[in-house]
Each structure stands twice: as C-alpha cells, then as structure tokens.
Amino acid sequence: MRDLWQRMMRKLGPVDPAEPYPRLRKAWWRERHEAKLREAESGQPSIVLLGDSITQGWEDEGRTAWEESFGHFASLNLGFSGDCTEHLLWRLMNGEIDAVKPDLFILHIGSNNSGHRRDPPAETARAIGRIVDLLRRTKPDSKVLLLALLPRGEHPDDPLRRLNAAVSERIRSLADGGRVRFVDFAGVFLEPDGHLPDRLMPDSLHLSPAAYKLWAEALEDEVRGMLG
C-alpha cells in the first residue's frame, strides 16, 4: 500500500507542505469549510482550534471534556479530518480566520504529513513555521499555543512515532517566550515503557473520550495562563 501511494505521489508531482493547497474535490471538506466561514462570521471566539481530525475530535469524542474544561470560553473549532499542513494553510488564507480576533489559537497539525506521505520532519516543521508566521502577521493581538504532535503508533520504535517526535523537536524553537508558547503533552498518553494504550488511542492515533479528558486537564493550566 505504501509503495502504491508513493507511485501515485510521483505521478502527481511533489507536494510542498508549506504551500497552501485545498481539498475542494471532497464535498464534505468543502461544505465544512463553508460552514466554518459562516460560524466565524457569527461571533467572536476567545479560542480558535486549528488542526486535523485530532482537533476536529473535540466536537465528537472530546465534546464532554472540552465543555467541562473550557465550555465557558467561546470557541471555534477549525479542525478538519485528514488535513496536512498545506490544507490548513489554504483554509487560513481563504477566509476561516478573517472575521475573528481570538485571544488564543491552539495549533496541532502535522501528524498526517507523517502518516500520509512520510514527509521529512524538517519539511513538516518548515510548514508549521509558516502557519505560525501567518498567525503572527495577520492576528498580532492573538497568542498561539503550539502543541507538539501527539504520539502515534503502539510502540516507541514505531516509524510514525519517531517522525512525529522529530517534528516536535524542530518546532520547539518557534516559541518566542511571549506570544507563541510551545508545549509537549506526549507523556500524558504513554505508559512508563512508552506503550500507547488502546483505551486512550484505539487505533494508535485518534483519541478516545478518556484521552480527550486527559488532554483537556493537561491543557487547562496552559490555556488559563495564556488568557491571563
């Protein structure tokens, strides 16, 4: 399967993860984008979540945990399942944050760059850096909580686990001690031996309700601190 995917990518040409690119051929993606544009225009969230399916999951498996920890904050969830960095960049540059002036962006993106294409960590980190720069330029009054990629793969030596960890190490330097803060919650989900338990991530990637609760609890102090 991986060989087939690589042949397809060679046929289509290289993808630059730091250049905006949409997924408009997917009807659900286009419809969610349009819905989020309307949602963004209808109110002013204090928190905007940016990411892929793991972020989108706060609306589903993580809904209860989010409401318990952050329900008193107005929020906008801009997580889209399957997105890589280039897809998030396109969404940010095509209206999804134009109307909002949040106090805080929470950014978690890049795991699909590892899982879908095995992008080199340096390339994924470069793309995340462009996203952070975009937020700095276009939303100068907002803070950014940049999250390390969550662990994936059942065992510590899983190739995708290593890719995500390498990306996280590279994006650590994007924190500026002020508006942009980096935090790594990987250890919250792991057993002492580095094993990723099924009860938290049944497919070794997506979070269960119990995992979202752990994540919300870990995020609380960071979010409250950044919101003052």
C-alpha positions as semicolon CSV with decimal commas, in nm:
position;residue;x (nm);y (nm);z (nm)
1;M;0,000;0,000;0,000
2;R;0,280;0,242;0,086
3;D;0,456;0,167;-0,247
4;L;0,130;0,236;-0,435
5;W;0,090;0,569;-0,254
6;Q;0,448;0,670;-0,333
7;R;0,399;0,586;-0,702
8;M;0,084;0,797;-0,708
9;M;0,265;1,089;-0,547
10;R;0,547;1,070;-0,803
11;K;0,290;1,074;-1,083
12;L;0,109;1,375;-0,936
13;G;0,432;1,559;-0,865
14;P;0,589;1,668;-0,538
15;V;0,380;1,837;-0,271
16;D;0,519;2,136;-0,086
17;P;0,370;2,116;0,265
18;A;0,440;2,488;0,316
19;E;0,232;2,600;0,016
20;P;-0,147;2,634;0,050
21;Y;-0,349;2,365;-0,123
22;P;-0,723;2,285;-0,090
23;R;-0,919;1,960;-0,089
24;L;-1,215;2,102;-0,279
25;R;-1,291;1,777;-0,460
26;K;-1,407;1,632;-0,128
27;A;-1,765;1,755;-0,081
28;W;-1,766;1,717;0,299
29;W;-1,443;1,921;0,324
30;R;-1,580;2,200;0,107
31;E;-1,908;2,202;0,299
32;R;-1,730;2,212;0,636
33;H;-1,512;2,499;0,515
34;E;-1,819;2,696;0,409
35;A;-1,995;2,619;0,737
36;K;-1,693;2,734;0,937
37;L;-1,680;3,060;0,740
38;R;-2,040;3,128;0,846
39;E;-1,968;3,026;1,205
40;A;-1,664;3,256;1,221
41;E;-1,869;3,549;1,098
42;S;-2,145;3,494;1,353
43;G;-1,946;3,558;1,671
44;Q;-1,613;3,637;1,832
45;P;-1,446;3,331;1,987
46;S;-1,187;3,363;2,261
47;I;-1,022;3,038;2,148
48;V;-0,973;2,907;1,795
49;L;-0,858;2,549;1,746
50;L;-0,652;2,472;1,435
51;G;-0,568;2,124;1,313
52;D;-0,677;1,793;1,165
53;S;-0,902;1,507;1,283
54;I;-0,748;1,509;1,630
55;T;-0,860;1,870;1,670
56;Q;-1,194;1,809;1,499
57;G;-1,249;1,531;1,753
58;W;-1,312;1,790;2,025
59;E;-1,654;1,822;1,862
60;D;-1,725;1,449;1,900
61;E;-1,533;1,214;2,131
62;G;-1,387;1,515;2,311
63;R;-1,703;1,724;2,340
64;T;-1,772;1,645;2,706
65;A;-1,411;1,703;2,809
66;W;-1,399;2,035;2,624
67;E;-1,724;2,155;2,779
68;E;-1,610;2,061;3,128
69;S;-1,274;2,239;3,099
70;F;-1,335;2,521;2,852
71;G;-1,709;2,547;2,798
72;H;-1,719;2,895;2,948
73;F;-1,492;3,022;2,667
74;A;-1,644;3,100;2,328
75;S;-1,456;2,880;2,084
76;L;-1,430;2,793;1,715
77;N;-1,307;2,451;1,604
78;L;-1,121;2,463;1,272
79;G;-1,000;2,104;1,280
80;F;-1,056;1,909;0,954
81;S;-1,010;1,534;0,938
82;G;-0,727;1,426;0,710
83;D;-0,572;1,769;0,671
84;C;-0,199;1,818;0,623
85;T;-0,019;2,146;0,674
86;E;-0,085;2,271;0,321
87;H;-0,461;2,221;0,363
88;L;-0,472;2,417;0,687
89;L;-0,266;2,693;0,525
90;W;-0,516;2,718;0,242
91;R;-0,807;2,741;0,484
92;L;-0,636;3,012;0,688
93;M;-0,560;3,208;0,371
94;N;-0,914;3,168;0,238
95;G;-1,132;3,324;0,500
96;E;-1,160;3,097;0,801
97;I;-0,993;3,341;1,039
98;D;-1,059;3,669;0,858
99;A;-1,351;3,765;1,080
100;V;-1,214;3,652;1,416
101;K;-0,985;3,816;1,670
102;P;-0,933;3,543;1,929
103;D;-0,729;3,576;2,242
104;L;-0,571;3,237;2,170
105;F;-0,506;2,998;1,882
106;I;-0,436;2,635;1,976
107;L;-0,242;2,472;1,691
108;H;-0,186;2,099;1,642
109;I;-0,102;1,996;1,285
110;G;0,144;1,772;1,101
111;S;0,060;1,416;1,201
112;N;-0,096;1,349;0,860
113;N;0,219;1,477;0,690
114;S;0,393;1,191;0,869
115;G;0,121;0,931;0,823
116;H;0,007;1,005;0,468
117;R;0,336;1,082;0,295
118;R;0,622;1,025;0,539
119;D;0,726;1,387;0,486
120;P;1,074;1,464;0,621
121;P;1,042;1,622;0,967
122;A;1,230;1,932;0,855
123;E;0,973;1,993;0,579
124;T;0,676;1,949;0,812
125;A;0,840;2,179;1,066
126;R;0,902;2,439;0,795
127;A;0,534;2,429;0,704
128;I;0,424;2,464;1,067
129;G;0,660;2,757;1,094
130;R;0,484;2,925;0,803
131;I;0,148;2,875;0,976
132;V;0,281;3,031;1,295
133;D;0,426;3,322;1,097
134;L;0,090;3,373;0,925
135;L;-0,087;3,392;1,260
136;R;0,173;3,634;1,394
137;R;0,132;3,866;1,095
138;T;-0,242;3,857;1,049
139;K;-0,351;3,834;1,414
140;P;-0,100;4,045;1,605
141;D;-0,315;4,065;1,917
142;S;-0,367;3,688;1,947
143;K;-0,147;3,438;2,126
144;V;-0,056;3,095;1,989
145;L;-0,031;2,777;2,192
146;L;0,172;2,548;1,967
147;L;0,135;2,182;2,058
148;A;0,389;1,909;1,996
149;L;0,249;1,632;1,778
150;L;0,076;1,369;1,986
151;P;0,235;1,025;1,986
152;R;0,113;0,768;1,736
153;G;0,197;0,403;1,684
154;E;0,164;0,146;1,960
155;H;0,534;0,114;2,040
156;P;0,815;0,367;2,096
157;D;1,008;0,245;1,792
158;D;0,713;0,285;1,553
159;P;0,838;0,482;1,248
160;L;0,546;0,725;1,262
161;R;0,603;0,785;1,633
162;R;0,962;0,875;1,553
163;L;0,861;1,106;1,269
164;N;0,616;1,293;1,491
165;A;0,871;1,323;1,769
166;A;1,128;1,461;1,525
167;V;0,882;1,723;1,401
168;S;0,801;1,823;1,757
169;E;1,165;1,871;1,843
170;R;1,210;2,101;1,544
171;I;0,908;2,322;1,607
172;R;1,004;2,380;1,969
173;S;1,217;2,674;1,853
174;L;0,911;2,855;1,714
175;A;0,818;2,960;2,068
176;D;0,919;3,320;2,134
177;G;0,873;3,344;2,510
178;G;0,578;3,576;2,462
179;R;0,300;3,544;2,210
180;V;0,391;3,191;2,100
181;R;0,428;2,913;2,355
182;F;0,526;2,552;2,279
183;V;0,416;2,264;2,499
184;D;0,461;1,886;2,467
185;F;0,190;1,665;2,618
186;A;0,308;1,336;2,465
187;G;0,391;1,186;2,801
188;V;0,033;1,228;2,923
189;F;-0,080;0,945;2,696
190;L;0,206;0,696;2,733
191;E;0,274;0,412;2,973
192;P;0,612;0,423;3,154
193;D;0,757;0,188;2,890
194;G;0,641;0,416;2,606
195;H;0,348;0,194;2,509
196;L;0,038;0,375;2,377
197;P;-0,263;0,207;2,542
198;D;-0,572;0,107;2,343
199;R;-0,803;0,266;2,598
200;L;-0,662;0,608;2,507
201;M;-0,597;0,568;2,134
202;P;-0,775;0,258;1,999
203;D;-0,614;0,288;1,654
204;S;-0,285;0,425;1,793
205;L;-0,371;0,768;1,652
206;H;-0,719;0,901;1,733
207;L;-0,822;0,980;2,087
208;S;-1,090;0,813;2,297
209;P;-1,314;1,020;2,529
210;A;-1,081;0,923;2,815
211;A;-0,781;1,055;2,623
212;Y;-0,956;1,383;2,548
213;K;-1,026;1,420;2,918
214;L;-0,656;1,374;2,997
215;W;-0,565;1,620;2,724
216;A;-0,814;1,880;2,847
217;E;-0,682;1,852;3,201
218;A;-0,325;1,899;3,074
219;L;-0,428;2,198;2,865
220;E;-0,618;2,381;3,137
221;D;-0,325;2,547;3,311
222;E;-0,164;2,645;2,982
223;V;-0,481;2,796;2,840
224;R;-0,570;2,984;3,156
225;G;-0,215;3,112;3,187
226;M;-0,208;3,243;2,832
227;L;-0,551;3,401;2,867
228;G;-0,445;3,573;3,187
